[in-house]
Amino acid sequence: MGKQVTEMLKGVLEGIVLAILSARPAYGYEITADLREQGFADIAEGTVYALLIRIEQRGFVDIEKVPSEKGPPRKVYSLNAQGREQLEDFWRTWSFLAERIEQLHGREN
């Protein structure tokens, strides 16, 4: 199941991260830790940081640089209006797909 989960996650990870940011602003490591707490232990930090760069470039988040006790300032990401619209679209799409998959699964029984 491991490889299949990884492949499926690639398609939905953006929506998952946007959902995390809809609850509260966070920096990359916090997002990764939250994902791991939710059971997504195999997601590498590099994957999350690459995704954060993409959603920043697409205009879905606002960024605030916050001083860090160790090292350079942290980039704290917060969902903006465009990001909230994208998240709503993600949930609509997810609901559509989940319903269709459940229908197909029900045919097997």
Buried (B, 14 or more C-beta within 10 A) or exposed (E): EEEEEEEEBEEBBBBBBBBBBEEEBBBBEBBBEBBEEEEBEEBEBEBBBEBBEEBBEEEBBBBEEEEEEEEEEBBBBBBBEBBBEBBEEBEEEBEEEEEEEEEEEEEEE
